[in-house]
Amino acid sequence: MTGEPPDSDPIERLQAALADRYEILDQVGQGGMATVYLARDIKHERNVALKVLRPELSASLGTERFLREIRVAANLQHPNILALYDSGDADGALYFVMPFVEGESLRDRLDRETQLSIPDALKVIREVSEALSYAHSQGVIHRDIKPENIMLMGEHA
């Protein structure tokens, strides 16, 4: 028993816990590790991606380990890795905040075009490989590389 009413909406609880910082606008994605929301950063007046870890992942990872890993990830500085703006524990929901990318995922592009041209495929592979190599050199393992998590913005991944 969590002590919450059985009909308590998890999104309402999350919004209430983050009300002083973020306004949740829409759910824009869901994967094996997290649910992604388009949110408005109230303080900085910008749209952001608010990623909330799935409850079972939060439970197995634990708050301290999550925050420790996020601190390392927050120091990554690479042109093909999105910056980390914020993170924390909102009423038991572990979250992190990144820029909201106006673009499409590699999955969306593949669904639309079936396959990439060889030059485009090589460019995506190179940029993703460089980003992963850099992250690994800093002790960060991504754990969820898939087309859905590779964002394409203009000419870059």
DSSP file (Angstrom, degrees, kcal/mol; ACC not computed):
  #  RESIDUE AA STRUCTURE BP1 BP2  ACC     N-H-->O    O-->H-N    N-H-->O    O-->H-N    TCO  KAPPA ALPHA  PHI   PSI    X-CA   Y-CA   Z-CA
    1    1 A M              0   0    0      0, 0.0     0, 0.0     0, 0.0     0, 0.0   0.000 360.0 360.0 360.0 131.0    0.0    0.0    0.0
    2    2 A T        -     0   0    0      2,-0.2     0, 0.0     3,-0.0     0, 0.0   0.560 360.0-118.0 -95.6  -9.7    1.4    3.4   -1.0
    3    3 A G  S    S+     0   0    0      1,-0.3     0, 0.0     0, 0.0     0, 0.0   0.470  76.0 123.0  85.7   1.1   -1.1    5.4    1.0
    4    4 A E  S    S-     0   0    0      1,-0.1    -1,-0.3     4,-0.1    -2,-0.2  -0.662  74.7 -95.1 -93.2 151.3   -2.4    7.0   -2.2
    5    5 A P    >   -     0   0    0      0, 0.0     3,-2.0     0, 0.0    -1,-0.1  -0.380  34.9-120.2 -60.3 144.2   -6.1    6.8   -3.2
    6    6 A P  T 3  S+     0   0    0      0, 0.0    -2,-0.0     0, 0.0     0, 0.0   0.780 113.1  49.8 -60.5 -26.8   -6.6    3.9   -5.7
    7    7 A D  T 3  S+     0   0    0      2,-0.1     2,-0.3     0, 0.0    -3,-0.0   0.309  78.6 132.3 -94.8  10.5   -7.9    6.3   -8.3
    8    8 A S    <   -     0   0    0     -3,-2.0    -4,-0.1     1,-0.1     3,-0.0  -0.469  57.2-131.1 -66.0 123.2   -4.9    8.7   -8.0
    9    9 A D     >  -     0   0    0     -2,-0.3     4,-2.3     1,-0.1     5,-0.2  -0.629   4.3-144.6 -79.1 124.8   -3.6    9.5  -11.5
   10   10 A P  H  > S+     0   0    0      0, 0.0     4,-2.4     0, 0.0     5,-0.2   0.855 100.9  52.1 -59.3 -35.1    0.2    9.1  -11.7
   11   11 A I  H  > S+     0   0    0      2,-0.2     4,-3.0     1,-0.2     5,-0.2   0.895 108.5  50.4 -69.3 -38.5    0.5   12.0  -14.1
   12   12 A E  H  > S+     0   0    0      2,-0.2     4,-2.5     1,-0.2    -1,-0.2   0.911 111.7  48.2 -64.0 -41.2   -1.5   14.3  -11.7
   13   13 A R  H  X S+     0   0    0     -4,-2.3     4,-2.3     2,-0.2    -2,-0.2   0.920 113.2  48.1 -63.5 -43.2    0.8   13.3   -8.8
   14   14 A L  H  X S+     0   0    0     -4,-2.4     4,-1.8     2,-0.2    -2,-0.2   0.937 112.2  48.5 -62.5 -47.1    3.9   13.9  -11.0
   15   15 A Q  H  X S+     0   0    0     -4,-3.0     4,-0.6     1,-0.2    -1,-0.2   0.908 111.6  50.1 -60.0 -42.2    2.5   17.3  -12.1
   16   16 A A  H >< S+     0   0    0     -4,-2.5     3,-0.7     1,-0.2     4,-0.2   0.903 110.9  49.2 -62.9 -40.8    1.8   18.2   -8.5
   17   17 A A  H 3< S+     0   0    0     -4,-2.3    -1,-0.2     1,-0.2    -2,-0.2   0.795 121.3  34.8 -69.4 -27.9    5.3   17.3   -7.4
   18   18 A L  H >X S+     0   0    0     -4,-1.8     4,-3.0    -5,-0.2     3,-2.4   0.282  82.0 115.9-107.5   9.4    6.9   19.3  -10.2
   19   19 A A  T << S+     0   0    0     -3,-0.7    -1,-0.1    -4,-0.6    -2,-0.1   0.765  73.2  54.8 -56.6 -30.9    4.4   22.2  -10.3
   20   20 A D  T 34 S+     0   0    0     -4,-0.2    -1,-0.3    -3,-0.2     3,-0.1   0.636 124.3  22.7 -78.9 -11.3    6.9   24.8   -9.2
   21   21 A R  T <4 S+     0   0    0     -3,-2.4    21,-2.6     1,-0.3    22,-0.6   0.730 122.0  28.7-119.7 -41.7    9.3   23.9  -12.1
   22   22 A Y  E  <  -A   41   0A   0     -4,-3.0     2,-0.6    19,-0.2    -1,-0.3  -0.961  50.3-152.5-134.6 143.0    7.6   22.2  -15.0
   23   23 A E  E     -A   40   0A   0     17,-2.0    17,-2.6    -2,-0.4     2,-0.5  -0.969  26.5-135.5-109.5 118.4    4.1   22.1  -16.6
   24   24 A I  E     +A   39   0A   0     -2,-0.6    15,-0.2    15,-0.2     3,-0.1  -0.619  28.8 172.8 -76.5 123.7    3.5   18.8  -18.3
   25   25 A L  E     -     0   0A   0     13,-2.8     2,-0.3    -2,-0.5    14,-0.2   0.818  56.4 -17.8-100.0 -40.1    1.9   19.5  -21.7
   26   26 A D  E     -A   38   0A   0     12,-1.7    12,-3.0     0, 0.0     2,-0.6  -0.980  56.9-110.0-166.3 149.1    1.8   16.1  -23.4
   27   27 A Q  E     +A   37   0A   0     -2,-0.3    10,-0.3    10,-0.2     3,-0.1  -0.809  35.8 173.3 -84.1 125.4    3.1   12.5  -23.4
   28   28 A V  E     +     0   0A   0      8,-2.6     2,-0.3    -2,-0.6     9,-0.2   0.498  56.7   0.9-114.2  -7.2    5.3   12.2  -26.5
   29   29 A G  E     -A   36   0A   0      7,-1.5     7,-2.9     2,-0.0     2,-0.3  -0.972  47.5-161.9-172.8 159.7    6.9    8.8  -26.1
   30   30 A Q  E     +A   35   0A   0     -2,-0.3     5,-0.2     5,-0.2     2,-0.2  -0.955  20.2 161.1-152.0 132.0    7.1    5.6  -24.0
   31   31 A G        -     0   0    0      3,-2.9    -2,-0.0    -2,-0.3    23,-0.0  -0.637  55.5 -76.3-135.0-166.9    9.8    3.0  -24.0
   32   32 A G  S    S+     0   0    0     -2,-0.2     3,-0.1     1,-0.2    22,-0.1   0.722 126.6  30.8 -69.7 -22.4   11.2    0.2  -21.9
   33   33 A M  S    S+     0   0    0      1,-0.3    21,-2.4    20,-0.1     2,-0.3   0.743 123.6   1.9-107.7 -30.3   13.0    2.5  -19.6
   34   34 A A  E     - B   0  53A   0     19,-0.3    -3,-2.9    23,-0.0     2,-0.4  -0.972  53.7-121.9-155.4 162.5   11.0    5.7  -19.4
   35   35 A T  E     -AB  30  52A   0     17,-2.5    17,-2.9    -2,-0.3     2,-0.5  -0.944  32.3-146.3-107.6 136.6    8.0    7.8  -20.4
   36   36 A V  E     -AB  29  51A   0     -7,-2.9    -8,-2.6    -2,-0.4    -7,-1.5  -0.897  14.9-172.3-111.7 130.8    8.8   11.0  -22.1
   37   37 A Y  E     -AB  27  50A   0     13,-2.6    13,-2.9    -2,-0.5     2,-0.6  -0.928  26.4-128.3-118.5 142.9    6.7   14.2  -21.7
   38   38 A L  E     +AB  26  49A   0    -12,-3.0   -13,-2.8    -2,-0.4   -12,-1.7  -0.814  45.1 174.2 -79.9 125.5    6.8   17.5  -23.5
   39   39 A A  E     -AB  24  48A   0      9,-2.7     9,-2.9    -2,-0.6     2,-0.6  -0.903  33.2-121.8-134.1 161.7    6.9   19.9  -20.6
   40   40 A R  E     -AB  23  47A   0    -17,-2.6   -17,-2.0    -2,-0.3     2,-0.9  -0.930  19.3-138.6-106.9 121.4    7.3   23.7  -20.1
   41   41 A D  E  >> -AB  22  46A   0      5,-3.5     4,-1.3    -2,-0.6     5,-1.1  -0.710  18.0-164.0 -76.7 107.4   10.2   24.8  -18.0
   42   42 A I  T  45S+     0   0    0    -21,-2.6    -1,-0.2    -2,-0.9     3,-0.1   0.902  82.2  48.8 -65.1 -44.0    8.5   27.6  -16.0
   43   43 A K  T  45S+     0   0    0    -22,-0.6    -1,-0.2     1,-0.2   -21,-0.1   0.906 123.3  30.3 -64.7 -43.1   11.7   29.2  -14.7
   44   44 A H  T  45S-     0   0    0      2,-0.1    -1,-0.2     0, 0.0    -2,-0.2   0.427 100.0-129.9-100.8   0.2   13.4   29.4  -18.1
   45   45 A E  T  <5 +     0   0    0     -4,-1.3     2,-0.3     1,-0.2    -3,-0.2   0.932  64.9 118.8  51.5  56.4   10.3   29.7  -20.3
   46   46 A R  E   < -B   41   0A   0     -5,-1.1    -5,-3.5    53,-0.0     2,-0.3  -0.983  67.4-106.9-145.7 155.0   11.3   26.9  -22.7
   47   47 A N  E     +B   40   0A   0     -2,-0.3    53,-0.9    -7,-0.2     2,-0.3  -0.640  42.7 178.2 -81.2 142.2   10.0   23.5  -23.8
   48   48 A V  E     -BC  39  99A   0     -9,-2.9    -9,-2.7    -2,-0.3     2,-0.6  -0.909  34.1-112.5-137.9 163.6   11.9   20.5  -22.5
   49   49 A A  E     -BC  38  98A   0     49,-3.0    49,-2.4    -2,-0.3     2,-0.7  -0.917  28.9-161.1 -98.1 118.8   11.7   16.7  -22.6
   50   50 A L  E     -BC  37  97A   0    -13,-2.9   -13,-2.6    -2,-0.6     2,-0.6  -0.904   6.7-164.3-102.6 112.6   10.9   15.4  -19.1
   51   51 A K  E     -BC  36  96A   0     45,-3.1    45,-2.1    -2,-0.7     2,-0.5  -0.881   2.8-167.1-105.6 123.3   11.8   11.7  -18.9
   52   52 A V  E     -BC  35  95A   0    -17,-2.9   -17,-2.5    -2,-0.6    43,-0.2  -0.937  21.3-125.7-113.3 120.8   10.4    9.7  -16.1
   53   53 A L  E     -B   34   0A   0     41,-2.6   -19,-0.3    -2,-0.5    41,-0.2  -0.300  33.7 -99.1 -63.6 145.6   11.8    6.3  -15.3
   54   54 A R    >>  -     0   0    0    -21,-2.4     4,-2.6     1,-0.1     3,-0.6  -0.380  34.8-116.9 -61.2 143.1    9.4    3.4  -15.2
   55   55 A P  H 3> S+     0   0    0      0, 0.0     4,-2.5     0, 0.0     5,-0.2   0.864 113.9  51.7 -54.5 -40.8    8.5    2.6  -11.6
   56   56 A E  H 3> S+     0   0    0      2,-0.2     4,-1.8     1,-0.2     5,-0.1   0.857 111.8  47.2 -67.9 -32.5   10.1   -0.9  -11.7
   57   57 A L  H <> S+     0   0    0     -3,-0.6     4,-2.7     2,-0.2     5,-0.3   0.903 111.1  51.6 -71.7 -41.6   13.3    0.5  -13.1
   58   58 A S  H  X S+     0   0    0     -4,-2.6     4,-2.8     1,-0.2    -2,-0.2   0.913 110.6  49.4 -58.0 -43.2   13.3    3.2  -10.4
   59   59 A A  H  < S+     0   0    0     -4,-2.5    -1,-0.2    -5,-0.2    -2,-0.2   0.904 115.4  41.8 -65.2 -42.1   12.8    0.6   -7.7
   60   60 A S  H  < S+     0   0    0     -4,-1.8    -2,-0.2    -5,-0.2    -1,-0.2   0.852 119.8  43.6 -76.1 -32.9   15.7   -1.6   -9.0
   61   61 A L  H  < S-     0   0    0     -4,-2.7     4,-0.4    -5,-0.1    -2,-0.2   0.908  99.7-147.2 -77.6 -43.5   18.1    1.2   -9.7
   62   62 A G     X  -     0   0    0     -4,-2.8     4,-2.3    -5,-0.3     5,-0.2   0.244  23.3 -92.6  84.3 147.9   17.4    3.2   -6.5
   63   63 A T  H  > S+     0   0    0      1,-0.2     4,-2.7     2,-0.2     5,-0.2   0.910 120.7  50.6 -62.6 -46.1   17.4    6.9   -6.0
   64   64 A E  H  > S+     0   0    0      1,-0.2     4,-2.2     2,-0.2    -1,-0.2   0.924 113.2  44.5 -62.4 -45.7   21.1    7.3   -4.9
   65   65 A R  H  > S+     0   0    0     -4,-0.4     4,-2.8     2,-0.2     5,-0.2   0.920 113.4  51.8 -65.0 -42.9   22.5    5.2   -7.8
   66   66 A F  H  X S+     0   0    0     -4,-2.3     4,-2.5     1,-0.2    -2,-0.2   0.948 112.1  45.2 -57.0 -50.7   20.2    7.1  -10.3
   67   67 A L  H  X S+     0   0    0     -4,-2.7     4,-2.0     1,-0.2    -1,-0.2   0.857 112.2  52.4 -65.0 -34.9   21.4   10.5   -9.0
   68   68 A R  H  X S+     0   0    0     -4,-2.2     4,-1.5    -5,-0.2    -1,-0.2   0.931 112.3  44.9 -64.6 -45.7   25.0    9.4   -9.1
   69   69 A E  H  X S+     0   0    0     -4,-2.8     4,-2.4     1,-0.2    -2,-0.2   0.875 111.7  53.0 -66.7 -36.8   24.7    8.2  -12.7
   70   70 A I  H  X S+     0   0    0     -4,-2.5     4,-2.6    -5,-0.2    -1,-0.2   0.885 103.9  56.6 -65.8 -38.4   22.9   11.4  -13.7
   71   71 A R  H  X S+     0   0    0     -4,-2.0     4,-0.6     2,-0.2    -1,-0.2   0.907 109.8  45.7 -59.5 -40.9   25.7   13.5  -12.1
   72   72 A V  H >< S+     0   0    0     -4,-1.5     3,-1.2     1,-0.2     4,-0.2   0.939 113.6  48.6 -65.9 -46.7   28.2   11.8  -14.4
   73   73 A A  H >< S+     0   0    0     -4,-2.4     3,-1.7     1,-0.3    -2,-0.2   0.835 101.8  64.6 -63.0 -32.5   25.9   12.1  -17.4
   74   74 A A  H 3< S+     0   0    0     -4,-2.6    10,-0.3     1,-0.3    -1,-0.3   0.729  97.7  56.5 -64.5 -20.8   25.4   15.8  -16.7
   75   75 A N  T << S+     0   0    0     -3,-1.2     2,-0.3    -4,-0.6    -1,-0.3   0.474  78.7 114.7 -90.6  -2.2   29.1   16.4  -17.3
   76   76 A L    <   -     0   0    0     -3,-1.7     2,-0.4    -4,-0.2     8,-0.2  -0.519  41.7-177.1 -70.2 131.2   29.0   15.0  -20.8
   77   77 A Q        +     0   0    0     -2,-0.3     5,-0.1     6,-0.1    -1,-0.0  -0.872  24.2 132.8-133.5 100.9   29.8   17.7  -23.4
   78   78 A H    >   -     0   0    0      3,-0.5     3,-1.9    -2,-0.4    53,-0.0  -0.993  59.8-122.4-147.9 142.0   29.6   16.4  -27.0
   79   79 A P  T 3  S+     0   0    0      0, 0.0    -1,-0.0     0, 0.0    52,-0.0   0.716 113.2  45.9 -62.0 -19.4   27.8   17.9  -30.1
   80   80 A N  T 3  S+     0   0    0     47,-0.1     2,-0.5     2,-0.1    51,-0.1   0.179  99.0  80.0-109.5  17.2   25.8   14.7  -30.6
   81   81 A I  S <  S-     0   0    0     -3,-1.9    -3,-0.5    50,-0.0     2,-0.1  -0.990  80.8-124.3-124.1 125.2   24.7   14.2  -26.9
   82   82 A L        -     0   0    0     -2,-0.5    -6,-0.1     1,-0.1    -2,-0.1  -0.379  31.0-110.4 -66.6 143.0   21.8   16.3  -25.5
   83   83 A A        -     0   0    0     -2,-0.1     2,-0.6     1,-0.1    -1,-0.1  -0.321  22.8-125.7 -68.4 154.4   22.6   18.3  -22.4
   84   84 A L        +     0   0    0    -10,-0.3    14,-0.2    -8,-0.2     3,-0.1  -0.929  27.4 178.6-103.6 119.6   21.1   17.4  -19.1
   85   85 A Y        -     0   0    0     12,-3.0     2,-0.3    -2,-0.6    13,-0.2   0.853  59.6 -16.7 -88.0 -38.3   19.2   20.3  -17.6
   86   86 A D  E     -D   97   0A   0     11,-1.1    11,-2.9     2,-0.0     2,-0.3  -0.972  53.5-178.1-162.9 163.4   17.8   18.8  -14.4
   87   87 A S  E     +D   96   0A   0     -2,-0.3     2,-0.3     9,-0.3     9,-0.2  -0.972  19.4 119.7-162.9 166.5   17.0   15.6  -12.5
   88   88 A G  E     -D   95   0A   0      7,-2.1     7,-2.5    -2,-0.3     2,-0.5  -0.993  57.1 -66.1 164.5-166.6   15.5   14.4   -9.3
   89   89 A D  E     -D   94   0A   0     -2,-0.3     2,-0.8     5,-0.2     5,-0.2  -0.974  36.7-169.4-120.5 112.5   12.9   12.5   -7.4
   90   90 A A  E >  S-D   93   0A   0      3,-3.0     3,-1.5    -2,-0.5   -73,-0.1  -0.846  75.6 -38.8-108.3  96.4    9.4   13.8   -7.7
   91   91 A D  T 3  S-     0   0    0     -2,-0.8    -1,-0.2     1,-0.3     3,-0.1   0.891 126.1 -40.4  55.0  42.2    7.2   12.1   -5.2
   92   92 A G  T 3  S+     0   0    0      1,-0.2     2,-0.6   -78,-0.0    -1,-0.3   0.337 115.2 115.7  90.7  -6.6    9.0    8.8   -5.8
   93   93 A A  E <   - D   0  90A   0     -3,-1.5    -3,-3.0   -79,-0.0     2,-0.4  -0.868  58.8-143.7 -99.0 117.9    9.3    9.2   -9.6
   94   94 A L  E     + D   0  89A   0     -2,-0.6   -41,-2.6    -5,-0.2     2,-0.3  -0.657  32.2 168.4 -80.7 132.0   12.9    9.5  -10.8
   95   95 A Y  E     -CD  52  88A   0     -7,-2.5    -7,-2.1    -2,-0.4     2,-0.3  -0.933  24.9-164.1-141.1 160.2   13.2   12.0  -13.7
   96   96 A F  E     -CD  51  87A   0    -45,-2.1   -45,-3.1    -2,-0.3     2,-0.4  -0.982  15.4-139.9-143.6 156.9   15.6   13.9  -15.8
   97   97 A V  E     +CD  50  86A   0    -11,-2.9   -12,-3.0    -2,-0.3   -11,-1.1  -0.949  23.6 165.5-124.5 132.5   15.1   16.8  -18.1
   98   98 A M  E     -C   49   0A   0    -49,-2.4   -49,-3.0    -2,-0.4   -14,-0.2  -0.828  47.3 -70.4-133.8 170.6   16.7   17.5  -21.5
   99   99 A P  E     -C   48   0A   0      0, 0.0     2,-0.6     0, 0.0   -51,-0.2  -0.350  49.4-117.4 -60.4 145.8   16.2   19.8  -24.4
  100  100 A F        -     0   0    0    -53,-0.9     2,-0.6   -61,-0.1   -53,-0.1  -0.797  31.3-140.3 -84.8 123.1   13.0   19.1  -26.4
  101  101 A V        -     0   0    0     -2,-0.6     2,-1.1     1,-0.0    51,-0.1  -0.748   6.0-150.3 -92.7 121.6   14.2   18.2  -29.9
  102  102 A E  S    S+     0   0    0     -2,-0.6     2,-0.3     2,-0.0    -2,-0.0  -0.802  70.0  67.1 -84.8 102.5   12.2   19.4  -32.8
  103  103 A G  S    S-     0   0    0     -2,-1.1     2,-0.3    50,-0.1    50,-0.2  -0.889  82.9 -82.3 178.1-151.1   13.0   16.6  -35.2
  104  104 A E  E     -E  152   0B   0     48,-1.9    48,-3.6    -2,-0.3     2,-0.1  -0.966  33.2-107.5-142.1 158.6   12.2   13.0  -35.6
  105  105 A S  E  >  -E  151   0B   0     -2,-0.3     4,-2.2    46,-0.2    46,-0.2  -0.445  32.3-114.1 -79.6 159.6   13.6    9.7  -34.3
  106  106 A L  H  > S+     0   0    0     44,-2.7     4,-2.7    41,-1.0    42,-0.2   0.872 119.9  58.1 -58.8 -36.0   15.6    7.4  -36.6
  107  107 A R  H  > S+     0   0    0     40,-1.4     4,-2.6    43,-0.2    -1,-0.2   0.929 105.2  48.8 -59.2 -46.5   12.6    5.0  -36.1
  108  108 A D  H  > S+     0   0    0     39,-0.2     4,-1.9     1,-0.2    -1,-0.2   0.912 112.1  48.7 -61.1 -42.2   10.2    7.6  -37.6
  109  109 A R  H  X S+     0   0    0     -4,-2.2     4,-3.1     1,-0.2     5,-0.3   0.923 112.3  48.0 -64.2 -43.3   12.5    8.2  -40.5
  110  110 A L  H  X S+     0   0    0     -4,-2.7     4,-2.2     1,-0.2    -2,-0.2   0.881 110.2  52.1 -66.0 -37.1   12.9    4.5  -41.2
  111  111 A D  H  < S+     0   0    0     -4,-2.6    -1,-0.2    -5,-0.2    -2,-0.2   0.877 116.7  40.6 -63.8 -35.9    9.2    4.0  -41.0
  112  112 A R  H  < S+     0   0    0     -4,-1.9    -2,-0.2    -5,-0.2    -1,-0.2   0.891 130.3  24.6 -79.3 -41.8    8.6    6.8  -43.5
  113  113 A E  H  < S-     0   0    0     -4,-3.1     2,-2.5    -5,-0.2    -3,-0.2   0.475  87.4-140.4-106.7  -3.9   11.5    6.0  -45.9
  114  114 A T  S  < S+     0   0    0     -4,-2.2     2,-0.3    -5,-0.3    -4,-0.1  -0.253  79.8  14.9  71.2 -50.0   12.0    2.3  -45.3
  115  115 A Q  S    S-     0   0    0     -2,-2.5     2,-0.2    -6,-0.1     3,-0.1  -0.989  77.0-118.0-148.5 157.7   15.8    2.7  -45.6
  116  116 A L        -     0   0    0     -2,-0.3     2,-0.0     1,-0.1    -6,-0.0  -0.591  37.8-101.7 -89.1 155.4   18.4    5.5  -45.5
  117  117 A S     >  -     0   0    0     -2,-0.2     4,-3.0     1,-0.1     5,-0.2  -0.370  39.3-107.3 -65.5 158.5   20.6    6.3  -48.4
  118  118 A I  H  > S+     0   0    0      1,-0.2     4,-2.7     2,-0.2     5,-0.2   0.931 120.4  48.8 -58.2 -47.3   24.2    4.9  -47.9
  119  119 A P  H  > S+     0   0    0      0, 0.0     4,-2.0     0, 0.0    -1,-0.2   0.918 114.1  46.4 -60.1 -41.0   25.6    8.4  -47.2
  120  120 A D  H  > S+     0   0    0      2,-0.2     4,-2.4     1,-0.2    -2,-0.2   0.917 113.0  49.4 -66.1 -42.2   22.9    9.2  -44.7
  121  121 A A  H  X S+     0   0    0     -4,-3.0     4,-2.6     1,-0.2    -1,-0.2   0.920 111.5  49.0 -62.2 -44.0   23.2    5.8  -43.0
  122  122 A L  H  X S+     0   0    0     -4,-2.7     4,-2.6    -5,-0.2    -1,-0.2   0.881 110.3  51.5 -64.0 -37.9   27.0    6.2  -42.7
  123  123 A K  H  X S+     0   0    0     -4,-2.0     4,-2.7    -5,-0.2     5,-0.2   0.933 111.5  46.2 -65.1 -45.4   26.6    9.7  -41.3
  124  124 A V  H  X S+     0   0    0     -4,-2.4     4,-2.7     2,-0.2     5,-0.3   0.936 113.7  49.2 -62.0 -46.2   24.2    8.5  -38.6
  125  125 A I  H  X S+     0   0    0     -4,-2.6     4,-2.5     1,-0.2    -2,-0.2   0.923 112.7  47.9 -59.3 -45.1   26.4    5.6  -37.8
  126  126 A R  H  X S+     0   0    0     -4,-2.6     4,-2.6     2,-0.2    -2,-0.2   0.946 114.3  44.9 -62.5 -48.7   29.5    7.9  -37.5
  127  127 A E  H  X S+     0   0    0     -4,-2.7     4,-2.1     1,-0.2    -2,-0.2   0.905 116.0  45.6 -65.6 -41.6   27.8   10.5  -35.3
  128  128 A V  H  X S+     0   0    0     -4,-2.7     4,-2.7    -5,-0.2     5,-0.2   0.913 113.5  50.5 -66.8 -41.8   26.2    7.9  -33.0
  129  129 A S  H  X S+     0   0    0     -4,-2.5     4,-2.7    -5,-0.3    -2,-0.2   0.907 110.5  49.1 -62.5 -42.4   29.5    6.0  -32.7
  130  130 A E  H  X S+     0   0    0     -4,-2.6     4,-2.3    -5,-0.2    -1,-0.2   0.915 112.6  47.9 -63.5 -42.2   31.4    9.1  -31.9
  131  131 A A  H  X S+     0   0    0     -4,-2.1     4,-2.6    -5,-0.2    -2,-0.2   0.923 114.4  45.6 -64.8 -44.2   28.8   10.1  -29.2
  132  132 A L  H  X S+     0   0    0     -4,-2.7     4,-3.0     2,-0.2     5,-0.2   0.901 111.4  52.5 -66.3 -40.7   28.9    6.6  -27.7
  133  133 A S  H  X S+     0   0    0     -4,-2.7     4,-2.1    -5,-0.2    -1,-0.2   0.928 111.9  46.2 -60.3 -45.1   32.7    6.4  -27.8
  134  134 A Y  H  X S+     0   0    0     -4,-2.3     4,-1.0     2,-0.2    -2,-0.2   0.946 113.0  49.1 -62.1 -48.4   32.9    9.7  -25.9
  135  135 A A  H ><>S+     0   0    0     -4,-2.6     5,-2.7     1,-0.2     3,-0.8   0.919 111.4  49.6 -58.2 -44.5   30.2    8.7  -23.4
  136  136 A H  H ><5S+     0   0    0     -4,-3.0     3,-1.7     1,-0.3    -1,-0.2   0.877 105.4  57.1 -63.1 -37.4   32.0    5.4  -22.8
  137  137 A S  H 3<5S+     0   0    0     -4,-2.1    -1,-0.3     1,-0.3    -2,-0.2   0.742 107.7  49.6 -65.4 -20.7   35.3    7.2  -22.3
  138  138 A Q  T <<5S-     0   0    0     -4,-1.0    -1,-0.3    -3,-0.8    -2,-0.2   0.310 125.5-102.3 -98.4   6.5   33.6    9.2  -19.5
  139  139 A G  T < 5S+     0   0    0     -3,-1.7     2,-0.5     1,-0.3    -3,-0.2   0.645  78.7 133.2  85.6  15.2   32.3    6.0  -17.8
  140  140 A V      < -     0   0    0     -5,-2.7     2,-0.5    -6,-0.2    -1,-0.3  -0.881  36.1-167.4-106.3 128.4   28.7    6.3  -19.1
  141  141 A I        -     0   0    0     -2,-0.5    -9,-0.0     1,-0.1    -5,-0.0  -0.960  11.7-152.4-110.7 127.8   26.9    3.4  -20.6
  142  142 A H        -     0   0    0     -2,-0.5    -1,-0.1     1,-0.1   -10,-0.0   0.921  12.8-167.7 -70.3 -46.0   23.6    4.2  -22.5
  143  143 A R  S    S+     0   0    0      1,-0.1    -1,-0.1     2,-0.0    -2,-0.0   0.286  71.4  58.1  78.2  -8.2   21.8    0.9  -22.0
  144  144 A D        +     0   0    0      5,-0.1     2,-0.6     2,-0.0     5,-0.1  -0.196  60.0 160.6-149.8  51.8   19.0    1.6  -24.5
  145  145 A I        +     0   0    0      3,-0.1     3,-0.0     2,-0.0    -2,-0.0  -0.667  23.2 128.3 -79.7 121.0   20.4    2.3  -28.0
  146  146 A K  S >  S-     0   0    0     -2,-0.6     3,-2.1     1,-0.0     4,-0.4  -0.959  72.8 -93.2-163.1 162.0   17.7    1.8  -30.6
  147  147 A P  G >  S+     0   0    0      0, 0.0   -40,-1.4     0, 0.0     3,-1.1   0.810 121.1  61.7 -54.4 -31.9   16.3    3.8  -33.5
  148  148 A E  G 3  S+     0   0    0      1,-0.2   -40,-0.1   -42,-0.2    -3,-0.1   0.769 106.0  46.8 -65.0 -24.8   13.6    5.2  -31.2
  149  149 A N  G <  S+     0   0    0     -3,-2.1     2,-0.7    -5,-0.1    -1,-0.2   0.327  91.6  88.3-102.5   6.1   16.2    6.9  -29.1
  150  150 A I    <   -     0   0    0     -3,-1.1   -44,-2.7    -4,-0.4     2,-0.4  -0.920  67.1-156.3-106.2 112.8   18.3    8.4  -31.9
  151  151 A M  E     -E  105   0B   0     -2,-0.7     2,-0.5     6,-0.4   -46,-0.2  -0.720   3.0-152.2 -94.3 137.4   17.0   11.8  -32.7
  152  152 A L  E     -E  104   0B   0    -48,-3.6   -48,-1.9    -2,-0.4     2,-0.5  -0.935  13.4-179.5-109.9 123.3   17.6   13.4  -36.1
  153  153 A M  B >   -F  156   0C   0      3,-3.1     3,-2.2    -2,-0.5     2,-0.4  -0.945  62.5 -54.4-124.7 108.2   17.7   17.1  -36.3
  154  154 A G  T 3  S-     0   0    0     -2,-0.5   -51,-0.0     1,-0.3    -2,-0.0  -0.470 124.3 -13.7  62.3-117.7   18.3   18.5  -39.7
  155  155 A E  T 3  S+     0   0    0     -2,-0.4     2,-0.3    -3,-0.1    -1,-0.3   0.340 123.8  79.0 -97.3   5.4   21.4   16.9  -41.0
  156  156 A H  B <    F  153   0C   0     -3,-2.2    -3,-3.1     1,-0.1   -32,-0.1  -0.857 360.0 360.0-125.1 152.1   22.6   15.5  -37.6
  157  157 A A              0   0    0     -2,-0.3    -6,-0.4    -5,-0.2    -1,-0.1   0.362 360.0 360.0 -99.1 360.0   21.9   12.6  -35.3
